[in-house]
Amino acid sequence: MPQYLTLSAAHLLLIRKHTEFYMKKLILFFFLPANSLLISAQDVNLLIKKADSLETALNETVAFQTFTQVLKIDARNYYALWKCSELCSRVGNRQSTKEKKGDYFKAGRIYAETAIKVNPKAADGYYALSVAMGRKALTESGNERVKAVKEIKTNADKAISINPNHGRAWHVLGKWHYEVSNLNGLEKTALKLIYGGLPKSSLKESIKCYEKAKELEPVFALNNLELAKAYHRNHEDAKAIPLLKQLPYLPAKTEDDGKIRTEGKKLLEKIED
């Protein structure tokens, strides 16, 4: 595996130091020549355009690396921070080991938390944090998995309270309801011990959230698949089948969409068998 694809401990430490060095950067800002500031702003804009283009071209790892270059120039760039978090969650989820996944998810959490500190009134940081925490939770089991339950929902809810039309946050909330309503007996017992009771969750609420996400973002392949899974689990295959048949025709938005189509095809075959 190429070295630049792996987040080392030093890289994680560097991410944390972005925030610590902000005050020093702020002081330096007032002493930099105007031409230097203009060049930096131009560099940031060019790098962001490049990163966005790379993501559109489904080259998410290099897009992530390009966004980190933005942060070397402007450590408090809100867009770059939450995009780094979102991409960490996607790239990390494709890693081959739990340890490598964990490195990316930890970094994703740090980027998102920094984004929230930079702009606590914007939705995307909370959304990105809920994704990073959710991906991390899905790699765990038992108590470690359920410890994150409350925070995942809190951050998804916060994103939606700021922007009710945030389709991705509605998707996270749908996933939360789906997973929590599907916990096993031991995990439910752990939830009761940790939080003093079971959070309100249901398959019905999961479907409602996924449907809202689809209304707001109709070509979101992962949401199509997860909504189809929820319909299937709720014995509504007549609703699941059209979603699964639509999957191959949705434009690819992420590197995961090919895998999502394959999974959707298998589920469709299972339902129609």
ChimeraX attribute file (.defattr): number of C-alpha atoms within 10 A of each C-alpha:
attribute: neighborCount
match mode: 1-to-1
recipient: residues
	/A:1	5
	/A:2	5
	/A:3	7
	/A:4	10
	/A:5	16
	/A:6	15
	/A:7	18
	/A:8	15
	/A:9	11
	/A:10	8
	/A:11	13
	/A:12	17
	/A:13	12
	/A:14	13
	/A:15	21
	/A:16	15
	/A:17	12
	/A:18	17
	/A:19	18
	/A:20	12
	/A:21	11
	/A:22	14
	/A:23	10
	/A:24	10
	/A:25	16
	/A:26	10
	/A:27	10
	/A:28	10
	/A:29	13
	/A:30	10
	/A:31	8
	/A:32	10
	/A:33	9
	/A:34	11
	/A:35	9
	/A:36	11
	/A:37	13
	/A:38	11
	/A:39	11
	/A:40	15
	/A:41	15
	/A:42	12
	/A:43	16
	/A:44	21
	/A:45	13
	/A:46	13
	/A:47	19
	/A:48	20
	/A:49	15
	/A:50	16
	/A:51	26
	/A:52	19
	/A:53	14
	/A:54	17
	/A:55	19
	/A:56	15
	/A:57	14
	/A:58	17
	/A:59	16
	/A:60	22
	/A:61	21
	/A:62	17
	/A:63	25
	/A:64	23
	/A:65	15
	/A:66	20
	/A:67	26
	/A:68	21
	/A:69	18
	/A:70	24
	/A:71	19
	/A:72	14
	/A:73	14
	/A:74	19
	/A:75	23
	/A:76	20
	/A:77	18
	/A:78	22
	/A:79	15
	/A:80	25
	/A:81	29
	/A:82	28
	/A:83	24
	/A:84	28
	/A:85	30
	/A:86	26
	/A:87	25
	/A:88	27
	/A:89	27
	/A:90	23
	/A:91	19
	/A:92	29
	/A:93	22
	/A:94	12
	/A:95	16
	/A:96	9
	/A:97	10
	/A:98	13
	/A:99	12
	/A:100	17
	/A:101	23
	/A:102	22
	/A:103	20
	/A:104	28
	/A:105	29
	/A:106	20
	/A:107	25
	/A:108	33
	/A:109	25
	/A:110	22
	/A:111	30
	/A:112	28
	/A:113	21
	/A:114	25
	/A:115	29
	/A:116	22
	/A:117	14
	/A:118	17
	/A:119	15
	/A:120	14
	/A:121	14
	/A:122	16
	/A:123	23
	/A:124	31
	/A:125	32
	/A:126	27
	/A:127	32
	/A:128	33
	/A:129	30
	/A:130	31
	/A:131	29
	/A:132	30
	/A:133	22
	/A:134	23
	/A:135	21
	/A:136	25
	/A:137	21
	/A:138	14
	/A:139	14
	/A:140	13
	/A:141	10
	/A:142	16
	/A:143	17
	/A:144	15
	/A:145	18
	/A:146	23
	/A:147	16
	/A:148	16
	/A:149	20
	/A:150	14
	/A:151	15
	/A:152	24
	/A:153	23
	/A:154	14
	/A:155	24
	/A:156	28
	/A:157	21
	/A:158	21
	/A:159	26
	/A:160	20
	/A:161	12
	/A:162	15
	/A:163	15
	/A:164	14
	/A:165	16
	/A:166	20
	/A:167	24
	/A:168	24
	/A:169	29
	/A:170	27
	/A:171	30
	/A:172	26
	/A:173	29
	/A:174	30
	/A:175	24
	/A:176	25
	/A:177	24
	/A:178	25
	/A:179	18
	/A:180	21
	/A:181	19
	/A:182	14
	/A:183	14
	/A:184	11
	/A:185	9
	/A:186	11
	/A:187	19
	/A:188	20
	/A:189	17
	/A:190	19
	/A:191	23
	/A:192	14
	/A:193	12
	/A:194	14
	/A:195	13
	/A:196	10
	/A:197	12
	/A:198	15
	/A:199	16
	/A:200	9
	/A:201	16
	/A:202	17
	/A:203	21
	/A:204	15
	/A:205	18
	/A:206	27
	/A:207	24
	/A:208	18
	/A:209	25
	/A:210	29
	/A:211	20
	/A:212	19
	/A:213	25
	/A:214	20
	/A:215	12
	/A:216	16
	/A:217	17
	/A:218	14
	/A:219	17
	/A:220	21
	/A:221	28
	/A:222	19
	/A:223	26
	/A:224	29
	/A:225	23
	/A:226	23
	/A:227	28
	/A:228	26
	/A:229	23
	/A:230	23
	/A:231	21
	/A:232	18
	/A:233	13
	/A:234	13
	/A:235	11
	/A:236	13
	/A:237	18
	/A:238	12
	/A:239	14
	/A:240	24
	/A:241	20
	/A:242	13
	/A:243	22
	/A:244	25
	/A:245	14
	/A:246	15
	/A:247	23
	/A:248	17
	/A:249	11
	/A:250	14
	/A:251	11
	/A:252	18
	/A:253	16
	/A:254	19
	/A:255	18
	/A:256	17
	/A:257	19
	/A:258	15
	/A:259	11
	/A:260	19
	/A:261	23
	/A:262	13
	/A:263	13
	/A:264	26
	/A:265	17
	/A:266	12
	/A:267	19
	/A:268	21
	/A:269	11
	/A:270	9
	/A:271	13
	/A:272	9
	/A:273	6
